[in-house]
Amino acid sequence: MSLIQSPPAPLAAAVAVSREALAGVRDMQPLYLSTGEKERLLTELAGLEAQVVELRLRTLAVAGDVAESHGSRDVAGWFAKAVHADPARVRAEERLASVVADRFTATAAALAKGGVNLEQVRVITACVDDLPDRVGVAVKQQAEADLIRLAADFGPAELRRLGRAILHVSAPEIADAEDARRLAEQERHAEEKASVRFRPVGDGTTKIHLRVADAVAGRFETYLDGWTNPRHPNQRDQHDVGNDGAGSNPDVVRLPRHRQLAEAFRRLLEHLDPSKLPDQGGDATSVVVTIGIKQLLSGMGAATTTNPLSPTGTTDISAAEARRLACTGGVIPAVLGGESEVLDLGRKQRLFSTAIRRALRLRDPVCRGEGCTIPARWCEAHHLQPWALGGVTSLGNGILLCGFHHHRIHDQVYDHDTLPDGDIRFHRRA
């Protein structure tokens, strides 16, 4: 004999009648209904579904004996197996059923009438539970009633947004004070949990794990967005761009978002003004790039840059990258002779001044890479005659290049020519 006992007759009868009625219309096609009839049928079906869900939740909340009779850990585990449902979904419904049965009788009643749907119930219970206990039971009950009323006009996403500010509707006299407390708690929590961790991987990259307050993260992303320039199609993967480097290939694909943000992070750091950073050891915070005179002149070989994460305090970079950094980054280039003597300890005056950059932007409204349309405000200043070869930092010796073309002009794989109009044309070396 089965240990499963039939539900009370009225509940069983209601389910049986509903299933029998639906079975009776199984072969009737809604295709032939009028527009108005289809509208009514869809909305009534939504209400019926809510009523069925309410009965299921109400039964799950009191069906612990079913799980016990089958030796199951909980009724959700038994039910998921019995009806071949997703256990995680059923278990979430069981938790919600207990919450609704214990504390949300008004929401349960609305669900039983088809006035709210399951997702709206999840939002209502979550928003009310988020209210601090200090507001009192009466305020929470009023918030629940107000959210049920709002559910008649708003879906789950909009209802969730309204729920975050429900006190301004349910208890406006304490809403501002509670907002202040809540935000203070959030900010205190964010400050306690904030962290920055660096972990060198060993392959030339370092993993950086950030956990910061939402406002800080938003500001950081805003700054990075300023460098990604998503409106211009020329910011593309350099491996996919044609030999002219101008982004003329119609089949090129934009860098994925995470690559764009990484590139933007690099550019943001390179454009920080070290003179505005705190002093360290009596000197301004500076990055020093050390390179031999031969490597500097030829653009071949390696250089080093200061790196506090490295056991040696330095990281190797290519000579071409060192020459590029000397154009734009707030770095100090240290040039060494054959016996490692310092031939020149460059100062930041080698960098283009604000006045020269303004003049360059007036003269070069877009990147001077042939065919490139990246506007001047996104570009970097470059010495036409490298400073390593005696080039001066002046308007006449300067040109604006976007980040992509600035990398390319220092790339030993490519050569370039200056066209009569001053644009730069790139081509692979033979």
C-alpha positions, 0 to 999 in steps of 0.5 A: 500500500502506498504511503502517499495519502490523497490531499483533502477532497476539495483541493484534489477536486479543484486540481482534477477539475482543472486538469479535466477541463484543460484536457477537454480543450487539448485539440482546440486551436487558439489560432482561430480566436479573435485578437481580443479573445487571445488577449483575454486567454493569455491574461487569464492563463497567467492568473491561473498559473499564479493560482496553481503556483500558490497552491503548490507553494502552500502544499510544499510548506507543510509537506515535510511528512512526505519527505520523511515517509520517503526518507528524503532529505527534504520535500524538494528533493523528493518532489524534484525526483517525482516530477522530474524537475530541476532540484535547485529550482524546486528547493528555491520554491520550497524556501520561498514557500516557507517564507511566504507561509510564515510572514507574507500572508497578504502576498500569498493571498494576492498570489492565490487570486492571480494578482501577482506572479511568482517572480513578483512574489520573490521581489516583494519578499526580498525587498521587505526582508531587506528592511531593517527590523528597527522599522517595526512590523507595522511598517514592513506590513505596509511596505508589503501591501504597497508592493502588492499594489505596485505589482499590478502595474510593474514587472519584477525588474521595475518592482525591484527598483521601487522596492529599494525605495519603498520606505518613501511610500510606506513610511516617508517620515523615517525614509530619509533617516533609514536611507542615511543609516543604510548607506552609512552601513554600506560604505562602512562594509565596503571600506572593510572589504576593499582590497587590492591584490597583485599576483605575478603569474610568471609569464609576463603578466600579473593578476590584479584582484580589486574589490572596491566600493560600487562608487569607486568601481563606477568611477574607475570604469568611467575613466576607462570608458574615456579611453576605450572610445567605443564609438570609433571602429578603428580601435581594433585588434592590431593583428587583424588590421591591414598592412597600412595599419589604418583600419581599412579592412572591412572584415576586422573585428573589434577587440573584446571588451575585456581587452579594450578595458585592459588597454584603457587601464594601461593608457590611464596609468601612462597619462597620470601626472607623477608630480601630483602623486605622494613623495616616496623617500623624499622624491616624487613617485617616478618610474625609471626606464633603463636602457643601453645607448645601443638599444636606444638607438637601434630600437632592438634588444631589451630595457628594464623598468622599475617594478616593486612586485618583482624580486629584483625591483625591475621588469624587462621590456623591449627597447621599442616599448621603452622608446614609446614610453619615453614619448608619453609616459611620466617616466624618467629614461636612464640611458647607460653607456658601455660600462653601465655609466649613466649618460643621460638621466632624462627629465619629464621636460622631454614630454610634450607640454600641455601647451604643445599638446593643445597646439597639436590637437588644433593642427591634427584633429584626428590621428595622423595614421593614414585613414585613421579617424580617432579624434585628437582627444584620444591620441598620444603625442609622438616625436617624429625624430626620436628624442634619443636621436636628438629630436626636440620636444616641439610642435614641429617635431610632434605628431598625434597618433592613436594608441594603436598607431603609436604602438605600431610606429615603435613596432620593429615589424613595421616601417613607415613613410610620411606622406605629403599631407603629413599622414603616416603610412605603415607597411611591413618590413621586407 
